[in-house]
Amino acid sequence: MPSESDKWGWEHVSVFGGFERGSGTKRWKCNHCNLRYNGSYSRVRAHLLGFSGVGVKSCPAIDRSMRETFQILEEERIARKKKRTSGIAKHGKRIRACQSSIVSKAISKEDVDEMVARFFYAAGLNVNVVNSPYFLEMVRSIAAFGHGYDLPSLENLSDSFLSKEKGKIEKFIASVRESWPHTGCTILCVSSLDGRLGCFPTGIFVSSPRGLVFLKALDLDDTDEAENLFITVLSDAILEVGPKNVLQIISHLGHACKSYESFVLSKFPHIFLSPCTLQSIHMFMEEIASLEWIKSTVLCAKRIEQHILYYQHAYPCLFPHNLKESSDQVSTKIAPSYCFVQRIIELKQVLQEAVVSEEFKQWKLSMPGDHGIVESAILGDDFWGKAHLFLQLCEPFVRLLATFDIDKSVMGAVYDWQFQALEAVRMKGIDATALNQLEVLTENRWDALFSPLHAAGYILNPRYFGRGQNKDKTIMRGWKSTLERYESDSATRRILREQLSSYWRLEGSLGEEDAVDFRDKMEPVAWWENFGFEISHLQTLAIKVLSQVSSVAVCQEIWQDNDFPCREAANRSGVERPEDLVFVRNNLRLHNQRNVNLSSPSSQRNMYFGYPSGVKTWDNMHLDQTMEIVNIHDKL
């Protein structure tokens, strides 16, 4: 590996902030223009040589003559590195020649197991590597090759083999791209919310029924330059995918890039900026908890928790219960206030016994503060009555989440969740004032929290046919917003409205026996492909709307392990284009995730994955060759 001293660019920047020279990522300031950045040598080189697309600006203080000098230094550095790598490869061949005599000797499985274990111990026992199907595929391939196999050189791994693997992935993406004009697609933008490295690694993905693919990555911080960079990269991604193919963008960027929406709305007015459904449901559940009378109940429950935690610290043996314990991690994430109050209610008897105990009375004497409010709440009826009413309001919403797969739901399914939950609340016969507050909250906040595409999906999904959608103000407002964004031509919007009426009146093929019978037996997209041919404009819209995901969760698992280590490894190993390694790595992980989904029971597969199964996936192509945030936009 080339030393840091061999990288000429370090002589033109000042490293500061406590990063050591050999650590890869540093904080540095350009000696020419005084701009400061975080990053490895690849960013230093890009800044000085005037490269773009890596999160740094070209140095404005360097003239053409100096940049040409830097280019010569860079070419000399690359030449030295290639010469050095070639020498290492030749030396490695001599070593392997010596070691081949060891392998040729009789060796037991236990000996091999010990060598494999030694490798993982030396590498830090990386669980991701141990569990990777690509590791198992590699081991089996080496075993099948037999005696005499030599590993490829580091130079080949970072150059020719990387280019070849990227080519395979691009071939698969090309097959996926063929479906985008028919089904449309969703661009997903996800940031790692961990900014400890001074920036937020952000990934851009494209989702469609044929598969989720990774496009590109960039690093964002809280500066205006980062926001401009994101807008440029996102615009390039839209143009690469094809503006007519993109139906919506769903982002989860944390605090970074909050104003890119205005750019998208002005340059691509037909594209929807949809909030993530998972985050919207979380917001909705917490807004229920923010109703005035419920908010005071939740705050009282938190005072009880704080009080008891102090007591528990003093007498751990007398109160061994965990106030924060919950077996339902999904509900805890989506409806934390509900789960917290529910846990307090579960411990009602234990709490009441604790506050009347002699130990608690002695503890109060040694602790300053007013304990009477908490004691009254625990021993009285008012707090418990309001807490039970709060749970009655929320319970149907939380219970139905268990049957509503947010990560894989089609557009519109969230409306069915809301209607079922509200009806279940009404059936409980709870206080009319509390019920009215819940209904008013839903009416006032739903449009801001959820994309209008959900309303269109609820109208166009044949499984929800005849649910009285045309009489619901929220749904019809969403349908109106969808048409105005999707189609700028008023004559075409009129055709879409007329064809919706034909759909509701079951005209032509839509009223045939099979069309009626198969509404809830076929995937929604497949149903429209088979029976919507007489109303082609609405058929096209229905297929595109019902083909979209509604949450960034489909790619968040891939992106939660950000690519900083990957990029630093690329820099250390001499990969000239680290973005190629990031591209290959993320798409390989998506490929593996796709295989897992396809091998799971059909009931657990993505509900929108209803595209014809004759498509040849990258998995098959690969096997043939070797033996697959939340922004709430009130303006929508």
N, C-alpha and C positions, 0 to 999 in steps of 0.2 A: 504494500500500500504506500503510495507517495506520501512523503512527509509534508507537514504544513509549510515548512520553509521552502518547498518547491513551488508553492503557489504564490506567484508574483503579486497578486492582488492585495494580499495582507499588508504589503508595504505602503499601500495607498489609503488604508483605513486605520482608525484607532479603535481597538477593542476595549470595552469598558463594562462595568456591571458585574464583575466577579466570575465571568465564564473563563475557563481555562482553554488554552490554545488547542488542545487535542479533543475537545468535547463536541466538535461538529457545529452545533447551534451556538451562536454568539450574539451579543449586542454590540453593534459597531457604528462608527460615525465616519463618513467619507472625509478625507483630508482636503479634498478639493472644493466640495460644495457644502460641507457640514450637515448634510441630511443624515438622519439616524434611522437604522433598521434593525430588526431581529432576523437572524437566519444564518445559514451555513455559507461556505465559500461560493457555492453556485450563485447565490444572490449577490455577493461581492463582485464576482466576475460579470454577472448580467448588468449590474449598475455601471461598471466601468466600461464595458464593451458596448453598452446601449441595447441589450437584449430586452424584449418585453415579454409579458405573460407570466412572470414569476413573482409578482407582488412588490417589485421595486421600480422606481423611476430611473430612466437614463440620466447619468450625471450631467447637469446643465453646464458645469464649469470646465468640461473637457472639450477641447477643440478637435478638429478633424485630424490634425497631425499627431497629437498625443494619442488619439484613439487608434490610429494606424500603428503606432509604436506598441501599444498594448496588445493589438492583434498579433503582432510578430511574437511578443513574449508568450502569448497563449498558444500559438502554433508550436513554438519551441518546447513548451511544457508538455503538450500532447505528444510530441515526437519522443521526448525522453520517457514519458510514461509507457508508450507502446513498446519501446525498446526494453525497458525494465520488465514489463509484463511478459514479453517474449522470452527473456532470460529465465524468469521464474518458471515458465511453462516447461522449458527444456530441462531445468534442474529437477522439476517435478517428475518428468519422465524417468530420469535416472533413479529417483527415489522409488517410484513404482516398480521399476525393473528389479530393484533389490527386494522390495516387499513381496513381489509375486512368488518368490520361493517360499515365503511364509504361508501364503494362501494355498499353494499347491500341496502342502502337507495335510494330513488328515486332521479335520477339525470338527468338533462336535457341535450340536445345536446349543448346548450350554455355553460353549466358548463364544459363539456368535452372539448369543443373548447378552453376554457380559460386555462385548464390544459395543453393541447397540446401546446398552445402558450407560456405558462410559461416555459415549457421544452425547447423550441427553444430559448427563450430569454436568459435563463440561460446558454445554450450551445453556445451562440454567434450567433444565427440565421444562422447556417451553411446552405447555399443555396444548396450545394450538397446533404445534407441529406434530405432537404425538397423536392427536385426534384427526389430523388432516387426511382425507382420502387420497390426496396427491402423494403423501409420504408412503402410504401403503402401496399405491400404484407404482411408485418409484422402486421400492424394495422388491416387489414381485417382478418388475421388468429386469432389474439387475440379476435376480436369481435365474430368470428364464434365459438371459444372455449367457450366463455361465462364466467359467474361468477366463481371465484375461481382460475383463472390462476395465477401462480407464475412465475416470470422471472427466467431463469437459473442463477446459481451463477457465479461469476466472474471466479472461478476456472474451472467450466465446460465450460464456453465460451472460455477460453484460452487453454483448453486441449481437452476434448472429442468431443465437438461440432466442434472445429477447425479441428481436425483430420477427423471427418466425412465429413465435407464440402470439405476438401482437397481430400478425397477419391472419392467424386462425380466428382470433376473436373478432377482428373486423369483418371477416367473411360471415361469421354468425350474425353480427349486428346488421350486415347488409340484408340477410334473409328476414330479420325482424323488421327492418325498415320498410320492406315491401308491404306490410300490413297497415302501416300508419295512415295512408290516405283513406283506408276503409274504416278503421276503428278509431282513428285519432289517438292521441297519447297525452300523457301528463308529465311535465317536467317537475322533478322533486329537488328542492335545494335544502340541504341539511348541514348545519354547523355543529361541531363539537362545542359544547358549552363550557369546556374547561379552557380558560384563557391564561393558564399559568405560564405558558411559553410566550406570552406577549401577543398572541394572535389566536384566531379561531379557524382551524382547518375546516374548509367547506367543500362538500361534494355535490356535484350536479348529476342527477340520474334521470333516465327516461323510462316511464312505465307504460306498458301496453299489454293486451292479453297474451301476446306471444312471448313476453318476458320483460324483466327489468334489466336494464343495461346501465353501466357507468360511463359517463362521458368525460368528465374532467374534474380537477380539484384546484383550489386556490386557497390562499391564507388571507384572512380578513382581520382587521383590528378596528378601533373606533375612530379612525381618521377619515377625513373626506377623500383622501387618495384611495383608501381601501374601498370606499363606496363606489367611486368612479370605476375602479378596477372590476368590482362585482358587476356593475351595470354593463361594462364592455364584454366581460366573459359570458354573462347571461344572454346578452344580445347575440353574441356569436353562436351560443348553443341553440337559440331559437332558430337562427338562420341555418345552422347545420341540420337540425331536425326537419326544418321546413315550417314556416309560420302557419301555413294552412293545415298542417298536421297537428299543431299544438292546440288543444282545447283549453287547458288550464295549467297554472303553475301553483304548486303547493310548497310553501317554504316554512322552515323552522330554523330561524337564524339567530335566535336569542336577541342580544342587544345590537347586533351588527346590521347595517344596511336596512334602515327602517323606511327610507324614502324612495326605494327603487320602483315602487308601485306606480308612481306618477309617470316614470319613464316608459314602463310597459304599456300603461293605458294610452299614452300619447302615440307611441310608435306601433303598437300592436293592439288596437282597440277591441279586437274580437276575442282576445285571450282573457279567460277568467282568472282572477287572483283569489284562489279559494283557501280559506283557513283550513288547517288540519283538523279533521273530525275528532280525533282523539283529544286534542287540546281544547276544542270547542265544547265537547261534552264535559271535560274537567271544569272549564269556565262556567258552564251552565249549572253544574252541580254545586259549585262554590257560590254562585249567585243566589241559588236557593238558600244556602246557609247564611247569606248576607241580608235576607229579609229581616226587618228590624227586630221583630219578636224572637226570631230564630237566632240572630246574631248574639243577643244577650244570653241566650241559653248556651251557645257554643263557648262564649267567653267565660260563663260561669263554670262550665265543664273544664276549661283550661285552668281556672283558678283552683278548682278541686284537685286537678292533676298536680299542679305546682306545689300545693300545700301538702299533699300526701307524699310526694317525692321527698320533700324535706323530712317528713316524719319517717319515711322508709329508710332514709340515709342514717337516721339515728337508731332505728330499730329494724334492721333488715330481716331478722328472724321472725318478727311479729307481723310483718306485712311483706311476704315473699312474692306477691303477684306482680306481673309485668303490665303496667298501665298502657304500654304502647304495642302490645302483642296483637297480631292479626294474622289469621290463616289465609285470608283472601287478599293476595298482593295486588291483583288487578283493581279491585274496588278501592283499596287503600290509595292507589295511585290516582284513580279517576275521581273519587269522592272522599278525600281525606277527612273532612269535617264530619261526614256521616259515620265513617268507620270509627273515628275518635269518640264521638258521643255514644255510639253503640257499645264500645268497649267499657265506657264508664257505667252504662246501664247494666252490663253483664256483671259488674263488680258491686252493684248496689248494696246487697246484703253485707258483703265483706267490708265495704266502706262505712256503713252504718254501725257495724260492730266495732270497727276500729276507733271511731270518734267518741264512743262512749266508754272505751276501755280506760283503766287507771293509768296505763303507760302513756296514752295520748294526753290525758289531763296533766300528768307530770311534765310531759314534753312541752305543752303550751306555756307552762310557767317559765320555762327557760328560753322561750322564743318570743322576740318582740313582734308586734303587729296585731291586727284585729282578726281573730280567728272565728269570731261569731258569725260572720257572713257565710263562710264556708260550711261551718257546722249546721247552720240553719238550712242551707241548701241541701245538704246531705240527709238531714233528719226530717225535713219538711216534705210537702207534696208538690209544691208549685214547680220546682225545677224538674222533678221527675215527670210530671204531667206534660210539660212543654217539650222535654226531651223525647218522650214517647210520641208526641204529635209530630215532631220533626222527623223521626224515623218512619212514621206512617206516610208522610209526604214523599220521602226519598226512597223508601224500600222497593216500590215497584220499579223505579228507574234502575236501581242497583241490581235487583234480581234479574231484570231482563238483559242487563249487560252480559250476564253469563251465557245467554243464548245468541247474543249479537256480536259476531266476530268483527270488531271494528277494523282490524288490520286488513281484512279481506272483503269487506262489504262493498256492494255496488252502490252507486249514487242513488239516494232516495231511501235506503233502508233505515236511515236515522229518523225519518219521519214516522215510519211504522213503529219504531222503538218509542218515540215520544207519545204517539196516540195510544198505544197499548198501556204505557205507564200512567198517563193521565186518566184513562178509563178505569184502571185498577185502583187509583187513588179515589176516584168518585165512588166506586163500589164499596169502599170502606166506610162511607157515611161520616166522614170527619167534619170538623167545624167548617161551616160555610164560608166564614171570613178568611180562614187560612187557605181553603181551596181557591177562593177568588183571587187571593194574592198570587198564588202559584200560576193560575191561568193568565193573569195580567202580565206577570213576569215573562211567561213563555211567549205571549203575543208581542210584547214590546222588544224583547231581546233576541228572538230567534233569527230575524233577518240579518242582524249584525254578527251573530256567532257562526252562522252556517252559510255555505255557498248557495246561491240560487239554483245551481245545478242539482242540488238535492231535491228541490221542488219539481224540477223537470223530470228527474229520475223517478220520483214517486208517482208522477202522472203517467209516464211512459212505460213503467215496468208492468208487464201484463199480469204479474202475480198480485198486484194491488189494484187491478181493474175494478171499477164500480164502488170505490170507497168514498164517493162524494167529494172528490178533490175540487170540482168546479165551484163548490159552495164554501170553500175554506179560503179566507182572505190571505193568510200567510202563504199558502201554496200558490194561489193565483198571482200574488205579487212576485213570487219567485219565478213563475213561468213567464210573466211579462218581462222581468229583468233578463231572463235567459234569452228570450227572443231578441231583445234590443241589443244585447251584446253579441250574440251569435250571428245575426243577420242584419246588415246595415240597410239593405234594400227593402222598402216598405211593401212593395208588391210581393216579394218572396215571403215576408212575414205574414201577409194576408193568406197566402197559400198554406203556410204552416198552420195557421189558426183554423182554416177550413178543413184541413186534413185531420187535425186533432178532433174536430167535431165528427168527422167520418169514423174515426177510431172509436169514439165514445158511442156512436150510433150503430156500430157493428156493420158498416156497409161493405158490400162486396165480399171479398175473400176473408175479411176480418170476422164475419159472422158465420163462416162455415163451421161444421161440427168439429173438425180437427183443431181449428184455430181456437175455438172456445174451450175445448177439452184439454188442450196442451198448455194453457196459460201458466199453470203452476207445475207442469211436468217437464218443461224444457227450460234451458237457460234463457234469460231474457233476450240476449243478443241473437241467439239461434232462432228464437221465436220470431223476431222481427225480420231476420233474413229469409225465413220461410213464408211468412204471411203478410208482410208489409209492402209487397211489391206494387200494389195499386196506389199507394200514397208515398211515392218515392222520396219526396222532400222530408217528410216526417220520419220515414224509415231511416234515412241517413243520419238525422239528428238523434234519433233514439239509439241507434247502434253506437254512435260516438259517446253519448252521455253515459249509457249503461256499460261501456267498456272501460270506464275510468276508475281508478282507486280514489279513496277520499282521505287518505292519511299518509304521512311520511313514515309511518311505522314499518312499512314494507322494506325500507332501505336503512332504517335507523340502526338495526342490529349490525349491519355491515359496517356502518360508518362510526359506531360508538368507539371502536378501536381505531383512533385516527392514524393518519399515514406519516406522521413525523418520523417514527423509527424507520419506516420503509424508505423515506426519502434520504434520511441520514445514512442508511446502509448503502443506498445507491451512490451517494457522494463518496463514501469511503471506498467502495469497490470499483470506482472509476466509470460508472455508467454515465455516458455523455448526455442522455436525455432521461433524467429521473422521472419525468412525467409519464414516460412509457412504462416504467416499472410500476408506478401507481395505477395506471390504466389497466395493465395486465393483472396485477394483484387483486384489485377490486372486482374485476369481471370474473376472475377465477373463483372468488369467494361467492359471487352471485350464482355462478354456474353450479357450485356445490349445493347452495341453498335451494336452487331449482330442483336438483335431483332429489333432495330430502322431501320437498313438497310433493313431487310426483310419486314418490314411493310411499307416502302416507295414505291412510284410508281416504276414499273419495269424499266422504262427508267432511273431511278436514281441509280439503283443497280450497284454493282461492275460488270464491263464488263467481268471480268475473272471468275465470279462466275457462270460457266456453267456446273458444275458437276451434275450428275443425282440427282434428287430431292428426291429419296427414302431413302437417308441417314437420320437416326434418330439423330437429333441434341440434344445437351445438354439441350436446352430449353425444349424439350418434356420430356426428362428424369427427369428434375427437377420438371416440373409441375405434372408428374405422382406421385411424392413422396410428394409434398406439396399441391395440388388442381389444359441466353447468353449476316546529318550530312555531313558537306560534306567533303568526301575525293575525290579528283580528282586524279585518278591513271594514270599518263601518261604512265606507263609501260604496261598497258593493250593493 
